[in-house]
């Protein structure tokens, strides 16, 4: 299991908590690890900073997404590149490799959305949708490994139930949606898909 951040009430009361009138019932001393929380906040900040960024040519995403990692290709389908960029810029120490290992299937690289699922499972970072265990900064994976019909984005806001432990709704920032970076509306976990019937399988934690 991925390490779960312990949240204080102040950490959980986000826009979502106010919007849906839910108040977490956790003790004030039940706090998140400060270093991990800062990284998660930076993932979100970097994701927000890119809303509206567009391609320059077919799959020619902004070159800054490539500059942080020599293994990143361009042009390419780039939803995974965008998530890799946010995690790298925020200082996440371990991430899915953007290049398949020698002898590994071509799909085993961070350019492919469902590889984030496989990597998360192999590294104790995978959180199935049914667990309702979601944190800001997590990667959200649409589809199931090894399918190449897939998508991946960044969770930027989470609404929890009254216990403060089970997520009910999320908002995300995702790259390569209509050739740009987009900020989604609030969605129930049970309704999460790309809008074309591609369902979410779960989430990958940066820690």
Residue frames relative to the residue before (quaternion, step in Angstrom):
aa qw qx qy qz dx dy dz
X 1.0000 0.0000 0.0000 0.0000 0.00 0.00 0.00
X 0.5061 -0.6166 0.5044 0.3305 3.53 -1.13 0.65
X 0.5235 -0.6099 0.4837 0.3465 3.53 -1.16 0.60
X 0.2631 -0.7834 0.5486 0.1269 3.53 -0.75 1.06
X 0.4133 -0.6822 0.5401 0.2685 3.56 -0.93 0.87
X 0.3188 -0.7021 0.5994 0.2148 3.54 -1.01 0.82
X 0.2162 -0.8282 0.5113 0.0770 3.54 -0.57 1.16
X 0.3451 -0.6755 0.6054 0.2412 3.53 -1.15 0.66
X 0.6732 -0.4730 0.3542 0.4445 3.56 -1.22 0.25
X 0.6661 0.5113 -0.3166 0.4412 3.58 0.92 -0.86
X 0.6559 0.5177 -0.3221 0.4450 3.58 1.06 -0.64
X 0.7033 0.4695 -0.2669 0.4623 3.57 1.12 -0.58
X 0.6333 0.5328 -0.3514 0.4376 3.58 1.05 -0.58
X 0.0838 0.7912 -0.5892 0.1408 3.53 0.07 1.38
X 0.7509 -0.3123 0.2786 0.5109 3.54 -1.28 -0.27
X 0.6570 0.5326 -0.3178 0.4286 3.54 0.95 -0.87
X 0.6507 0.5179 -0.3299 0.4468 3.56 0.91 -0.84
X 0.6662 0.4855 -0.3089 0.4744 3.55 0.99 -0.77
X 0.6506 0.5441 -0.3175 0.4241 3.55 0.94 -0.89
X 0.7830 0.3213 -0.1658 0.5061 3.54 0.90 -0.91
X 0.4356 -0.7444 0.4273 0.2713 3.58 1.31 0.30
X 0.4398 0.6537 -0.4978 0.3626 3.56 0.92 0.88
X 0.1219 -0.7921 0.5956 0.0548 3.54 -0.99 0.81
X 0.3887 -0.7391 0.4970 0.2359 3.59 -0.57 1.10
X 0.2540 -0.7820 0.5548 0.1267 3.55 -0.99 0.86
X 0.3560 0.7264 -0.5086 0.2949 3.55 0.65 1.15
X 0.5773 -0.5967 0.4327 0.3513 3.54 -1.15 0.60
X 0.5845 -0.6074 0.4144 0.3430 3.55 -1.11 0.69
X 0.6845 0.4773 -0.3051 0.4588 3.60 1.08 -0.55
X 0.5352 0.5888 -0.4144 0.4419 3.60 1.30 0.09
X 0.1411 0.8625 -0.4654 0.1401 3.56 0.56 1.20
X 0.5516 -0.5999 0.4775 0.3285 3.52 -1.32 0.49
X 0.5651 -0.5429 0.4824 0.3913 3.54 -1.26 0.42
X 0.4546 -0.7373 0.4127 0.2817 3.64 -0.47 1.13
X 0.6609 0.5126 -0.3222 0.4435 3.60 0.91 -0.86
X 0.6759 0.4758 -0.2952 0.4792 3.58 0.91 -0.88
X 0.6380 0.5306 -0.3358 0.4458 3.57 0.98 -0.78
X 0.6294 0.5312 -0.3363 0.4568 3.60 1.01 -0.79
X 0.6510 0.5072 -0.3218 0.4642 3.59 0.94 -0.85
X 0.6448 0.5119 -0.3263 0.4645 3.57 0.94 -0.84
X 0.6502 0.5077 -0.3225 0.4642 3.58 0.94 -0.83
X 0.6560 0.5039 -0.3197 0.4621 3.59 0.99 -0.75
X 0.5770 0.5552 -0.3784 0.4643 3.60 1.07 -0.65
X 0.6746 0.4944 -0.2853 0.4681 3.54 0.89 -1.00
X 0.6588 0.5162 -0.3171 0.4460 3.59 0.88 -0.90
X 0.6630 0.4874 -0.3113 0.4753 3.59 0.93 -0.84
X 0.6325 0.5277 -0.3369 0.4561 3.59 0.98 -0.78
X 0.6631 0.5059 -0.3049 0.4598 3.59 0.89 -0.94
X 0.6429 0.5607 -0.3287 0.4053 3.58 0.99 -0.80
X 0.7174 0.4637 -0.2437 0.4592 3.57 1.20 -0.45
X 0.3831 0.7367 -0.4906 0.2641 3.61 1.21 -0.05
X 0.7913 0.2703 -0.2338 0.4961 3.54 -0.80 1.08
X 0.4696 0.6674 -0.4546 0.3568 3.62 1.23 -0.21
X 0.1802 -0.8252 0.5335 0.0439 3.57 -0.82 1.00
X 0.5971 -0.5444 0.4596 0.3686 3.49 -1.37 0.31
X 0.2148 -0.7043 0.6542 0.1725 3.50 -1.36 0.42
X 0.7842 0.0072 -0.0483 0.6186 3.55 0.18 1.30
X 0.7122 -0.4618 0.3098 0.4285 3.57 -1.28 0.22
X 0.8451 -0.0809 -0.0126 0.5283 3.57 -0.60 1.24
X 0.4528 0.6640 -0.4658 0.3704 3.57 1.16 0.54
X 0.0805 -0.8340 0.5459 0.0015 3.53 0.47 1.24
X 0.6987 -0.4579 0.3154 0.4501 3.63 -1.18 0.31
X 0.5187 -0.6908 0.4143 0.2866 3.56 -0.81 1.02
X 0.5401 0.6236 -0.4114 0.3875 3.60 1.15 -0.40
X 0.6085 0.5564 -0.3610 0.4357 3.61 1.12 -0.52
X 0.6682 0.4764 -0.2826 0.4966 3.56 1.21 -0.52
X 0.6200 0.6211 -0.3395 0.3386 3.56 1.03 -0.83
X 0.6661 0.5400 -0.3161 0.4059 3.63 1.07 -0.59
X 0.7969 0.1906 -0.0616 0.5699 3.59 1.21 -0.40
X 0.3775 -0.7675 0.4670 0.2246 3.62 -0.44 1.16
X 0.6308 0.5445 -0.3431 0.4334 3.62 1.18 -0.33
X 0.5513 0.6233 -0.3931 0.3912 3.60 1.25 -0.24
X 0.2767 -0.7707 0.5572 0.1377 3.55 -0.95 0.97
X 0.0061 0.7645 -0.6446 -0.0048 3.51 -1.32 0.43
X 0.5489 -0.2492 -0.7920 0.0968 1.63 -1.69 1.85
X 0.0974 0.7686 -0.6251 0.0952 3.55 -1.20 0.61
X 0.5988 -0.4837 0.4555 0.4472 3.58 -1.24 0.25
X 0.1538 -0.9062 0.3935 -0.0181 3.53 -0.35 1.25
X 0.3158 0.7494 -0.5341 0.2309 3.63 1.07 0.37
X 0.6757 0.4808 -0.2882 0.4788 3.60 0.99 -0.83
X 0.5945 0.5573 -0.3558 0.4576 3.56 1.14 -0.62
X 0.6468 0.5253 -0.3154 0.4541 3.56 0.98 -0.85
X 0.6626 0.4837 -0.3139 0.4779 3.61 0.88 -0.88
X 0.6270 0.5326 -0.3340 0.4601 3.59 0.96 -0.83
X 0.6408 0.5304 -0.3242 0.4506 3.60 0.97 -0.84
X 0.6783 0.4838 -0.3119 0.4566 3.61 0.82 -0.91
X 0.6681 0.4914 -0.3065 0.4671 3.60 0.92 -0.85
X 0.6615 0.5094 -0.3097 0.4551 3.59 0.95 -0.86
X 0.6694 0.5019 -0.2996 0.4585 3.58 0.86 -0.94
X 0.6923 0.4762 -0.2749 0.4673 3.58 1.06 -0.74
X 0.5335 -0.6703 0.3837 0.3448 3.59 1.25 -0.16
X 0.2673 0.7441 -0.5591 0.2495 3.60 1.09 0.62
X 0.3985 -0.7803 0.4238 0.2298 3.62 -0.50 1.12
X 0.7920 0.1742 -0.0852 0.5790 3.60 1.03 -0.72
X 0.0401 0.8011 -0.5896 0.0952 3.54 -0.77 1.12
X 0.6246 -0.4988 0.4114 0.4381 3.59 -1.21 0.25
X 0.4660 -0.6724 0.4933 0.2956 3.57 -0.88 0.89
X 0.3775 -0.7266 0.5322 0.2152 3.55 -1.04 0.79
X 0.7113 0.3357 -0.2502 0.5646 3.56 1.26 0.31
X 0.4570 -0.6941 0.4816 0.2783 3.58 -0.80 0.99
X 0.5007 -0.6433 0.4913 0.3068 3.56 -1.06 0.77
X 0.6553 -0.5141 0.3770 0.4052 3.55 -1.21 0.51
X 0.8251 0.1973 -0.1722 0.5006 3.57 -0.74 1.07
X 0.5707 0.5895 -0.3832 0.4241 3.59 1.27 -0.17
X 0.6149 -0.5341 0.4062 0.4143 3.61 -1.16 0.40
X 0.6010 -0.5909 0.3998 0.3603 3.57 -1.10 0.68
X 0.6253 0.5597 -0.3391 0.4252 3.58 1.13 -0.59
X 0.6160 0.5749 -0.3401 0.4177 3.60 1.23 -0.37
X 0.5593 0.5305 -0.4395 0.4611 3.52 0.48 1.28
X 0.6397 -0.6047 0.3407 0.3303 3.53 -1.14 0.67
X 0.4999 0.6200 -0.4435 0.4111 3.59 1.25 -0.05
X 0.7028 0.4185 -0.2512 0.5174 3.58 1.17 -0.58
X 0.5075 -0.7152 0.3912 0.2790 3.53 -0.60 1.19
X 0.7312 0.4431 -0.2788 0.4374 3.60 0.76 -0.91
X 0.5030 0.6141 -0.4525 0.4064 3.60 1.19 -0.10
X 0.5548 0.5881 -0.4035 0.4284 3.59 1.13 -0.48
X 0.6174 0.5270 -0.3433 0.4725 3.59 1.08 -0.65
X 0.6766 0.4900 -0.3035 0.4583 3.58 0.79 -1.00
X 0.6573 0.5051 -0.3087 0.4664 3.57 0.91 -0.90
X 0.6538 0.5192 -0.3164 0.4505 3.57 0.93 -0.84
X 0.6510 0.5076 -0.3138 0.4691 3.57 0.98 -0.81
X 0.6890 0.4940 -0.2809 0.4498 3.57 0.95 -0.88
X 0.7718 0.3557 -0.1682 0.4995 3.58 1.16 -0.57
X 0.5573 -0.6473 0.3782 0.3569 3.57 1.21 0.40
X 0.5481 0.6300 -0.3834 0.3946 3.57 1.19 0.51
X 0.5552 0.6526 -0.3748 0.3541 3.60 1.25 -0.20
X 0.0607 -0.7825 0.6196 -0.0040 3.56 -1.00 0.96
X 0.3216 -0.7724 0.5132 0.1915 3.61 -0.25 1.20
X 0.6440 -0.5536 0.3686 0.3780 3.55 -1.10 0.71
X 0.6575 0.5533 -0.3152 0.4027 3.58 0.91 -0.93
X 0.6134 0.5742 -0.3551 0.4097 3.62 1.14 -0.48
X 0.2487 -0.7927 0.5101 0.2226 3.59 1.24 -0.45
X 0.4460 0.6738 -0.4398 0.3921 3.55 1.19 0.70
X 0.2218 0.7868 -0.5275 0.2313 3.56 0.06 1.32
X 0.0737 -0.7753 0.6266 0.0292 3.56 -1.08 0.80
X 0.5648 -0.5491 0.4654 0.4035 3.56 -1.18 0.42
X 0.7286 0.3776 -0.3094 0.4805 3.57 -1.00 0.86
X 0.5178 0.6164 -0.4255 0.4135 3.59 1.25 -0.21
X 0.4083 -0.6343 0.5834 0.3010 3.54 -1.29 0.39
X 0.2322 -0.7508 0.6040 0.1328 3.58 -1.02 0.84
X 0.1648 -0.8200 0.5465 0.0412 3.58 -0.68 1.12
X 0.1610 -0.7560 0.6311 0.0653 3.53 -0.85 1.09
X 0.7446 0.3115 -0.2566 0.5317 3.58 -0.68 1.07
X 0.3478 -0.7332 0.5585 0.1715 3.53 -1.35 0.23
X 0.5293 -0.6318 0.4673 0.3199 3.58 -0.95 0.93
X 0.6500 -0.2039 -0.7293 -0.0639 1.63 -1.99 1.59
X 0.2312 0.8065 -0.5206 0.1580 3.60 1.13 0.46
X 0.3063 -0.7337 0.5774 0.1856 3.55 -1.10 0.75
X 0.5542 0.5211 -0.4094 0.5038 3.57 1.31 0.08
X 0.3696 0.7348 -0.4343 0.3671 3.54 0.23 1.29
X 0.1208 -0.7654 0.6288 0.0651 3.52 -1.38 0.12
X 0.0670 -0.7863 0.6129 0.0405 3.59 -1.22 0.46
X 0.0005 -0.8001 0.5993 -0.0258 3.56 -1.09 0.74
X 0.5167 -0.6233 0.4937 0.3174 3.56 -1.34 -0.24
X 0.3550 -0.7043 0.5750 0.2178 3.57 -0.93 0.92
X 0.0989 -0.8347 0.5411 0.0258 3.59 -0.66 1.07
X 0.7865 0.0778 -0.0625 0.6095 3.61 1.19 -0.40
X 0.0911 -0.7947 0.5999 0.0149 3.55 -1.05 0.83
X 0.1738 -0.7419 0.6370 0.1167 3.54 -1.09 0.79
X 0.1900 -0.8048 0.5582 0.0672 3.57 -0.85 1.01
X 0.5561 -0.5641 0.4759 0.3822 3.54 -1.27 0.25
X 0.7458 -0.4349 0.2591 0.4331 3.59 -1.25 0.06
X 0.5955 0.5591 -0.3728 0.4403 3.58 1.19 -0.33
X 0.3928 -0.7239 0.4732 0.3127 3.57 1.19 -0.50
X 0.6699 0.5240 -0.2835 0.4429 3.60 1.27 0.07
X 0.7417 0.3389 -0.2113 0.5388 3.60 1.09 -0.55
X 0.3546 -0.7380 0.5373 0.2024 3.56 -0.73 1.09
X 0.1920 -0.7873 0.5769 0.1024 3.56 -1.09 0.74
X 0.7953 0.0593 0.0081 0.6032 3.61 1.06 -0.80
X 0.0745 -0.7828 0.6140 0.0687 3.56 -1.22 0.48
X 0.1722 -0.6952 0.6730 0.1848 3.48 -1.44 0.22
X 0.1475 -0.8078 0.5695 0.0366 3.56 -1.05 0.78
X 0.2242 -0.6871 0.6584 0.2099 3.50 -1.43 0.22
X 0.0186 -0.8300 0.5529 -0.0716 3.56 -0.71 1.12
X 0.3259 -0.7442 0.5548 0.1790 3.54 -1.03 0.84
X 0.8068 0.2792 -0.2253 0.4694 3.53 -1.33 0.41
X 0.4490 0.6065 -0.5067 0.4169 3.55 0.92 0.99
X 0.8017 -0.1164 0.0077 0.5862 3.57 -0.38 1.28
X 0.6724 -0.5573 0.2644 0.4090 3.54 1.04 1.00
X 0.7289 0.3426 -0.2537 0.5357 3.59 1.11 0.56
X 0.5423 -0.5666 0.4957 0.3730 3.54 -1.40 -0.04
X 0.0709 -0.8270 0.5577 -0.0092 3.58 -0.74 1.05
X 0.3133 -0.7031 0.6146 0.1725 3.52 -1.36 0.53
X 0.2812 -0.8156 0.4841 0.1465 3.58 -0.45 1.17
X 0.5584 -0.5591 0.4864 0.3729 3.53 -1.33 0.23
X 0.6458 -0.4684 0.4075 0.4444 3.57 -1.33 0.07
X 0.0012 -0.7980 0.6021 -0.0266 3.57 -0.94 0.93
X 0.4861 -0.6263 0.5224 0.3139 3.54 -1.11 0.72
X 0.5748 -0.5907 0.4282 0.3706 3.56 -1.07 0.68
X 0.6589 0.5282 -0.3120 0.4353 3.57 1.00 -0.77
X 0.7174 0.4325 -0.2423 0.4896 3.59 1.23 -0.41
X 0.4257 0.7492 -0.4433 0.2470 3.59 1.23 0.01
X 0.3200 0.6878 -0.6148 0.2157 3.52 -0.79 1.13
X 0.6457 -0.5501 0.3712 0.3777 3.55 -1.30 0.12
X 0.5817 -0.5525 0.3900 0.4519 3.56 1.25 -0.16
X 0.7114 0.3632 -0.2371 0.5530 3.56 1.31 -0.11
X 0.6820 -0.5241 0.2779 0.4277 3.57 1.16 0.58
X 0.5300 0.6144 -0.4189 0.4077 3.60 1.26 0.09
X 0.2472 -0.8301 0.4891 0.1032 3.56 -0.27 1.29
X 0.5090 -0.6141 0.5117 0.3193 3.52 -1.28 0.51
X 0.2753 -0.7583 0.5689 0.1598 3.57 -0.99 0.86
X 0.7642 -0.3020 0.2026 0.5327 3.60 1.09 -0.56
X 0.5094 -0.6428 0.5069 0.2653 3.50 -1.37 -0.32
X 0.2443 -0.7455 0.6027 0.1460 3.55 -1.22 0.60
X 0.3029 -0.7681 0.5422 0.1563 3.54 -0.76 1.09
X 0.4603 -0.6772 0.4899 0.2994 3.63 -1.04 0.65
X 0.7540 0.2823 -0.1753 0.5667 3.60 1.30 -0.17
